[in-house]
Amino acid sequence: MAVTVIRAVSTLGAALSRHFPLGVSGLPAEHGPDAANVAVYSPALSDVVLCFQPPGGAWKAMLLPDKTDGVHHGLVENMPPGTRYGFYTEPGASREEMLLIDPDAVQLLLDPYGQYIDEHQGAGGETRYLSVRMDPGFDWGTVARPNTPWRETVFYEAHVRGQTMLHPDVPEDIRGSYAGMAHPAMIKHLQGLGVTAVELLPIHFHVDEPHLDGTGMANYWGYNSLGFFAPHVGYASAAAQAAGPQAVQAELKGMIKLLHMAGIEVILDVVYNHTAEGGAGGPAYSWRGLAEEQYYRLRDGKYYDTTGCGNTLNFSNPHVIKMAMDSLRHWVQEYHIDGFRFDLAVSLARDAAHEFNSQHQFLLAAATDGVLASTKLIAEPWDVGYGGWQTGKFPTGWADWNDSFRDTVREVWLTDRAAMFAGYHHNGLAKFGDALAGSAELFAASGRSRMASINLITAHDGFTLADLTAYNHKHNEDNQEDNRDGTSNNRSWNHGVEGITNNPHTLAQRARTSRNLMATMLLALGVPMITAGDELGRSQGGNNNVYCQDNEIAWVDWTMDAEAKTMLAATRRLLQIRKDFLAEQPSSYPTRGGKSFIHWFGADGLPMTPERWTNPHERVLTMLMGSPDGKVDGLVVFNTGVTDEDVVLPANPRFGADSPEARPGRPRPYMLRMTTAEARQNDDGEPTFSLPRSVPLVAPGDAVRVGANTVQIYRNDLTAR
């Protein structure tokens, strides 16, 4: 292929080539919209050639003429939006030889700052990738980001493709796409459920790992990034993909705009810990060919991998920190993203000695950056390296996925109950109470409150909520790895039968346990995260590692049978109860003064003591929540045991000496608002967990019957809804 070699210029009129910003950037208006400054970090290379192809034009090549602080840069006169481009370098080759390269015969190096990636077939049929210059323009109108307060936030972790692939009310041509995610049917579901933010699995451009070649499987989850500034093209509708890069970008921005109009924030799961280039000897798509020793973490000249993915980006290098920060700002400024969940975040906070540092420059920079100030920063607080488990250790400005909460709640409702049915009692409720109270001690050392705890029972990685109650063991045979992949430590319980069963008693108990798990998460202090489909009782057939299953195993099943309707009704009711309770509390609840304002009681209505907390035979816990100046208090009874219990509802503690409710002689009765034991039917014959106002009130000191494996929720107020 003939390539036109053009002369590199250092100036265009008064414009000078700059080593910042990195990537392709426009010039002042007098130079026209097609002129550009190109800058790429590659300190060890003597020369870097830019190859570019304007829309409808021929390939051109030019040597970037200037180099400043390790950045090669130059000006280009004709590089309009839509131009495909990449960089080329070859150690030992002359400049003349490098300029004569055939761009279709090699994998040009992608721009680490490229805002779109074009995937196509090269001259030999190989998959090739090119960066594309983009026009960022989009009409956002007057739509603003929701800026939901942390205490009112409820996350919904979802996959753009899997969320709508099976949804009958989403048109087929946009199922599994950005447009599908923002379809009115999906927005109606999210609003009706009561969540405030969708946390999307990676939408940065990503590729499949080589070990999936020939298996018929793909990297469904997307944790294999090839571009930190570029959207994943495969999640755009077929029409948008056919229309080109600007249409793909517009569809994604349109999704975010529509979700914002509905009051729903958009959080991105981002993967800055490693790249798709894999381990040593893997392909050189971008970073490896430009600055391998700077971008990747090395020890004794070899890759030091704390991610389990072959390489780890080196966040002890300021240029790597800058790249991540620039990427985050790009998604906030150009796409109006509301926050980020950082995959394997410990790897982003390791210093030059490979040790985790809670005051790492990147963590502090992200938490204090002006552009990111209003966003939510969420750490997955572990990686697979030495000292990789750091839950509770991240600094102020960050929240952590709370695996301690996850494990404790699973144990109480699943493995502890399985042990009791086998005749064993070996855990008290102390850890359970701590989890319900927001794991305060876990986060106190870092100077953070309970709002730093992201409470989860499930996530994309692991069993679904329904599968936790149906399987003792993982069943990952479909992944073609002989069931070796995925964790074996699930803290699950099948309720006596592994997998599918038609036994009505077993199914009823599994469903009740699922509701208990959901109730515990949504009523605890902290910020809850629901995994998409858990509100419908979705199963993956016991597969706890569906990273490679882009099919019905991993997609959300929208078949609304009786079981799905019942679980959905319970989740909606729980979220409404949570919302109503918070609405009656002061804005500082529950963080003011470091106090949780929770009172704990046993089945006899008397306060819990240290001895009772550690007694494995104490299986009933009553949690009374309120605030010093709050007028509405919530009471939740957790019967985590295997027998029905008569539970005495406690006398009212004094929530504030000046509160009218605290005056002697004015005890307030309790009104039952929900029980997880079973659903009622509404007037349309649909399941509901709402209760009529005619439910008898219960006086403090009176006993109520609470079934085994049940959560009962009361409001300590006559006006409770």
N, C-alpha and C positions, 0 to 999 in steps of 0.2 A: 504494500500500500504506500502511495506517495504521501509524504508528510511535508507540509510547508514549514520551513525553518524561518522564524522571524527574528528580527533583531530585538534584543532586550533593551528597554529604555529605563532610565533612572528617573526621568521627569516627564510629565505631561503638562506643558505650560509651567505654571507655578507649583504644581503638585510634585511632591517628592515621594519616592518609594519609602515605605515605613515598615518597621519590623513588628508593628502592632496596628490593629488587632490581628491575631492569628486567623488564618483562613482567607476567604475571599471577601473583601469589603469594598463598598462603593467609594467614589471620589466626589469632591464638590460638584454641584450641579453644572457648573460651566464646562465640565469635561464630558458631559453626557451620561446617560444611564448605563451605557455599555462598558465604560472604562472601569477598571478595577485594580485594587492593590491586592497582591497575593503574598502571603507570608506563611512559612512552615518551619517548625522547630526541628533542626537536624544538625546538632553541633559538631558531630564527628565527621560529617561528609564535606568534602571540598566543593562539590558541585551538585546542584539539583536542577533537573530539567522539568519544566511544566509542559505537559501535553494537554491540549484542549481542543474541543470541537464545538463551535457555535451551532445553534439549531439550524439544521439544513445545510451546514457548511462542511468543509473538509478539515481533517486533523491538522493542527499546527503545533509546533514545538518551539520553546524558547528557554534559554538558560536564565534562571533567576540571577540577576547580576550582583545583587548586594547581599551582604551577610553582616548581621549585627547581633552580638550576644548569643550566637548559636542559631539565629533565625535567618534563613534565606528568604529574600523578598525582592519584589520587582513590580513594575506597572505593566498592565495589559490594556491596549486600546480598544479591543473588540472582544469582550467576554460578557455578553448579555445574559440575563436570567435564562435558564434552560441549557446553558453550556455544560457539556460533560467534560470532566477533566480528571487528571491524576498526576502523580509525580513519578519520575523515573531517575534512578541512579544505578550505576554499575561500577563497583570498585575496580580500578585498574584500567577502565575504558577512558578514552580521551573524550573531550567535550564534543568533538565532531561526531564521534561514534555514537555517543548518547543521544545526540540530536536527531539521528537518523533512525531511531527505534520505530518499529511498527506497533502502534498502540493496541492493535487487535491481536497481536501475537504474544503479548505478555500481560500479566496482571500489574497494571500501574498501581502505585501506592496511593491509597485513599487519603484524602485530607482529613486528619483527625478532627478538624473543625467543620467538615462538610455537612451541610444542612439537608442533604438528600442523597440517597444512594441508588444508583441505577444498576439493576441486575440484568445481565444479558449473556448470550452465548458468544464466546470468542471464536477466532478463526478456526480453531481445531475442535470446536464443540464444547470446550470447557466453560464452566460458569465464570464469568468475569464481573467485576464490580467497579463502578466509576462514581466519583462525586459529581454533584450537579449544583450549579449556582442557582439560588432561589431568590424570588421576590417575596419579601415577608408580608406584603400587604394583605389585609383582611378587614372587613367591616365588622367590628365588634359592637357597633351602635352604642347604646348607653348601658349595656349589660355589665354589671360589676361582679367581682368575685364575692362569694357569700360571706367569707370571713367568719365562719361559725366558731364560737368560743369552744375551747377545749372541753369544758365540762358538759357541753351539750352535744358533743360530737359522737357519732356512732359510725364506725367504718364498715364498709361492705367490700370485702376483697373479691374481685371478679377478674375474669379473663375476657378480653374484648371478643375473641372468637367464640369461646365456649359459652358465653352468656346467652347468645341468641341463635345459635345454630339450629336448635330444636324448638324455637318459640313459634307457635302456630299463628300468632297475631302479627309477627314481623314479616314483611314481604320477603319472599325467597331471595330476590336479587340483592338484598342488603343484609341477609342473615350472616352473622359472624364478622361484621364490619363495624367501623367507627359509626357509620350512619345507623346501623342496627342498634348499637348501644344507646343511641339517643332517640330511638323511635318512641312515639307516644306510649306504646304499650309497655315499654321498658321503664320509661319515666313514671308512668302510673304505678307500676309495681314497686319501684323504689320509694316513691312518695307514700304509697299506701302502707308499705312496710314500716317506714319511720326512720330510715337511715339518713344520714346527713352528708356522707362522702363515699364515693366509690374509690377504692384503692386498686388500681389496675396493674395486673402483672405486666412485665416489661413490654413497652411499646417502642423502645429504641430499636433501631434496625438490628436484627440478629439473624444468625444462620445456624444450620444444623451441625452438630459435631460429626467428625469423620466416622466414628464408630457406628453411627446410624445409617451410613450408606448401605444400600442393598437390603435393609431390613424391612422396608415398607413403613418405617416409623419416622417421625420428625421430632424436632425439639419444640414441643407444644408450649411449654412454659415460657421459653424465650430468654433464659438466663445465659446467653452466649452472644454478647453485644459485638457488633462490628462498626457501630457509629453512635457516639454519645450525643450528637446534635441532630440526628436524622430520625424521622419516624419510620416505623416498620411498614413497608409498602403493602405487604400481604394482608394487612388488616383493613385496607381500604376496599370499598366495593369494586366490583369488576368494572363498572362504568367509570369510576374515578381513576382506576389504574389505566384504563384505556385512554382517558383524556390527558394523562400525564402528570408530572410532579406537582404542578400548581393545584390541580384538582385533588390530589391525594392530601396535600397540606390543608386545603380548604375544608375537606371533609372532616379531618381530625379537629381543626379549629371549630368547625360547626358543631361537632359533638360536644365539645367543651362549652361552647356558648349556650347550647340548649340545656345542658345539665345545670349550668349556672343560672339560667332563667328559671329553672325549677327549684333553685335553692340548694343544689347538690354540689359539693366540692369535688374536685378531681385530684387524686393523689397518684403519683407515679412510683412504681417499684423500679428502682434504678440499680444498675449493676456496674459500679465503678471498680470493683475489686479485681476483675480479670477481664480478658478480651477473648475473642473468638480465634485468636492466633494460636492458642493452645501452648503445649510445652515446647521445649527446645527441639528444633528441627521441624517444627510445624510451618504452615504457610506464612508468608510475609505479605499481609494485606495492607498494612499501614504502619503501625508503631514499630514493629520489628525491623522493617526496612529503613525507617527514618532515624530511629534513635533507640535501639534495643536496650543498651546498657543504662540509658536514662529512664526509660519508661517502665522497665520491669525490675522487680526486686531480685537481687542476686546475692549469693553468699559463696565466697571462695570461687567466684567466676561461674557458678552454676545457678540455675533458677531456684529461688527459694519460694516454694508454693505453700501458701496458707489457705488456699481456696479449694483444693482438690480438683482444680480444672486445668492444671498444667502450668499456669503462670499467675503471678500476682502483680498488679500495678504498684509502683514504688512511690508511696505517699510520703516518703522522706525526701523526695525530690520536689522542689518548689514548682517546677513546670507541670508535674502531674497534679499537684494541688490546684494550680491555676486552671488546668484543663477541666477538672471536675467542677470548680467554681464557675467557670465561664459557661459550662454546659447547664448547670442549675439555673443560672441567671437567664440563659437563652430560653429555657422552657417556661420560666415565670414571665419574662418580658414579651416573648413572641407567642406563647400559647396560653398564657394566663393560668398556669398550673398552680394549685393551691398548696402543694406539699409533696414530700418525697419519703418513701420507705427505702432504706439503704441496705441492700443485700450484703450479708457477711460484713457488717460495718466495722468489726474489729480490725479487719485487714486495711481499712482506710485510716486507722489510727495507730499503726505500728511505726516506730521511729527507725533511725538508721541501724539500730542494734536489733531490729525486728521485734521489739517489745511493745506491748500495748501501752499507750500513754493517754490517760483520760483528758489531758490538757493539750492534746495534739493540735498542731496549727490548723489542720483542716477542720476539726470539730469546732474549734473556737471561731474560725473564719466563717463557717456556715451559719453558726448561731448568732453572729454579730453583724453579718453583712446587711447593708441597707436594703438591697433588692429582696433578700430572702427573709427579711424581718417579720413579715406577716404570714409566712408559710409554716407548715407543720413539718418538722424534721423527726423522723422515726428511725431508730436503729434496730436492725436485727443484731442483737448484741453478742454475736459469737462468730467464729470462723473455725477452721479445722487445724489451725496451728497451735503451737505450744502456748498455754495461757489464753486460749481462745474463747473462754466463757466469761463474759463481763457484764452480765445483766445487773443493772443498778449502778454501773460505774461511769456512764456517760455524763457529760457536764450539763449544766443548766442550759436551757434552750432546746434540749433534745428529749424525746420520749423513747422508751424501750419496749419492744415486744417482751412480754413478761412470761417466760417459760416456766417460772416457778408457780405462777398462778395456774397455768395450763396443767402442769403435772399434778398439783395439789387437788384441783377440782376433779380431775379424772380419777385420781385415787379414791377420793371420798365417795363418789357416786358409782364407781365401777369396780376397781380391784379390791377395795375394802369390803364392799358388799358381797363380792364373789367369795372373799375369805370368810365372811360371816356365815354365808350359806354352807360353807364347808366346815363350820364349827370353830373358826379362829377369830379373835379380836386382838389386833396388834397396833392400832393407831388411834390416838385421840383426835380432837377437833381443833387443836391449837393452830395448826398450819392453815386449816380451813378458815378460821376466824381472821387470821392475818391476811389471807387472800381476799376475803370479803371486804376488809377494811382498807384495801388498796395497797397492800405490801409496803406500808409506810416505812418500816425500818430498812427495807431493801434499798429505798431511794433516798433516805435521809442523809446518808454520808456524802452524797453528791450534791446536797443542797437543794434537792428537788422534792416536790410534793407528790401526793397520790395521783395527780394528773399526768405524771410521767409514766404511769403504768398502762400499757396497752394490754388489756385483758383479752385473752383469746383461749378458746378451747380447741379449735382446729384452725388450719390454714391450708393453702394449696398443697403443702408438703405434709403428707400423712393421711390418716383415715378421715373420712367425712364424719360428721356428727352421728349419722345413722349407723355407719360402719363401726364406730366405737362401741356401739351397743350390740353388734351382731357378729363380731369376729374376735377371736382370741389371738389369731395369727394373721400375718400379711399373706396375700395371695396375688403375687406379682408375676405369675407365669407368663402373662401376655407381653411382658417387657423383654422376653427372650434372654434373660440373664439367670435362668435357673433359680429364680426367687431369691437371689443373693442380694439384690438391691433393696433399698428402703430400710428404714429402721425396724428392728425387732422389739424395741422397747416402747410399746404403744399405750400401755396402761389402759387396756380395753377389756371388755367382758361381754361374752356372747349370750349371757342369760341362759346358759345351759344347752344351747344348740349352735353349732358353727354354721353361720351363713343363713341361707334361705330356709324358711320354715312356714308351715301353714298353721302351727299351733296358736290359737287365739290368745291364750294366756301369755305365752312368750312374746308375741307381737305387741300385746298391750303393755307389758312391762318394759320392753325396749322403747316404745314410744314415750312412756312416762319418763323414763330415764333421760331420753333426749330432751324432753321439755324441762326437766330439772337442771340439766347442764346449761341449757340456754338461759333459764331463769337465773341461775347463779351468776353467770357472766353479765347479764343485763342489769342485775340489781346490785352488783358489787360496786364499790367506789373505784374510780379509775375510768378509763376510756375503752369501751368494748369494741371488738371487731368480729363481725359475722362473716363466715366464708360462704360465698355464693352457693345457693342450693341447699344449705343446711336448714334454711327456713321452710324447705319443701320436703325434707327427709331424703335428700338425694343420696344414692349409694354408688360406689365405684366397684362393687362386687368384691370388696376386701383388698383392692389394690391401693397401697399407700404411697405410691411413687409414680404418678401418671404423667411424668415429665415428657414422655415420648408417645403419649396416646392422644392424638388429635382425632378423636372419634367419640362415639356415644359413651364410652367408658368415662371420659373426663368432662364432656359437655353437660350443662345443666339440663335436667329432664323436666319439662314443663307439663308432663302428664298429671293433671290435677285429679288424682284419685282421692278417696276419702282420707287416707293417711296423710297425703300432701296437704289437703285442705285443713286438716286438724292441726298439723305442725305450723302451717302458715298463720292460722288464727291465733295460736298460742304466742308466736313470736310477735305478731302485731300487738296483741294485748299487753305483752310484757314491755314493749317499747313505749306504748301509750302510758302505762303506769309509770315508767321511768321519767317520761317527759312531764307528766302531771306533777310528780313529786318534786322534780327540780324547779318547776315553775313557781312553786310555793316557797322555795328556799332563797335566802339572800344570795346576791351574785357572788359572794366570796365562798359560798359552800362548794366543796367540803374542805377547803384548804386553809381557812383563816386560823391563825395562831397555831397551826400544826395539829389541831385537834380534829378528830373525826366525828365527834358527837354521836357515837354509837354506844348503846348499852347492850350487854350480852346476858342472856338468861338460859337456864336449862329447862327441861320439861316440867319441873315443879314450879316454875315462875320465879325462882330465886336466882340471884346473880351467879354467874360463872366464877369459879375460884381457880387458882393455879392447879389445884389437885383435880378439879373437874375437867379442866382443859386437857390434861394428859391422860385421863381415864379412858381406856379404849371402849368401855361399855357405855359411855355417854354418847348417844347417837342423835340426840335432838338438840338443836341450837336455835335460839330465838334472838333475832337481831332487831333492835328498836332504833330507828334512825330519826334524827332531827337536828335542829340547830338552836343556838341560844335564843334567837329572836324569831324562829320559825313558828308558824301557827299550825302546820300540818306535819304529822309524823307518820312514818311508815313502819310497819312491823312485819317481819318475815319469819316464818317458822320453817326450818329445814328438818325434816325427819329423814335422816340418811340411813336409818336402820332397816331391819327386816321384819319388824312387828309394828302394828298400829299402836299409837300412844295417845293417852289423854294428856293434853298439854295445857298448863295453866298460863293464861295470858297475863303478863306482869302488870303490876301497878305502875302508874305514870311517874317516871322520874321527873325531876324539875328541870325543864329546858328553859333556863333563864329566870332569875328570881323576880323580875318585873313583869313577866309574861302573865296575862290573865289566866291562862291555862294552868299556871303553877299555884294558883291560890288554893288553900285548903277547902275541901268540901266540893270541889268541882272536878271530879274524875271524868275523863272522857271515855266513852265506850269505843270499842273496836268494830269496824265494819269490814267484813270479808270482801275482798275485791277480786281474788282469783285463787284457784287451786289447780295444780298441775295434774290432779288425780284423773280428771276426765273432763271432756267438753260437754256443753249443753248444745241444744239446737235452737237457732233463732227462728223467727217467724217464717223464713224462707226454707227452713229445713237444713240450713248450713251450720257447720260447727262453729261455736263461739265460746270464748272463755270470759266474756263479760257477764257480770252478775246483776240481777235486778236490785233496785233499792229496797225491795221488800225483804231482803236477807236479814234475818234477826241480828240485832246488835249484841255484842258480847261485852259484859262489864269486866273491868280489870279485876283479876283474881278468880274469874270463872275459868272453867276448863272447856276445851274443845277437843274433838276427836280429829287426829291427824293421821292419815294412813301411812303405812310404811312406804318409803320411796316416793315422798311427796313434798312439795313446797306449797305453803299457803301464805297468801299475802293479804295484809290488813292495812286499813288506814285508820289512824287514831283521831278521827275527826268526823263530825256529823255531816259535813258538806262534801265528803269524799265522793268522787265519781267512780 
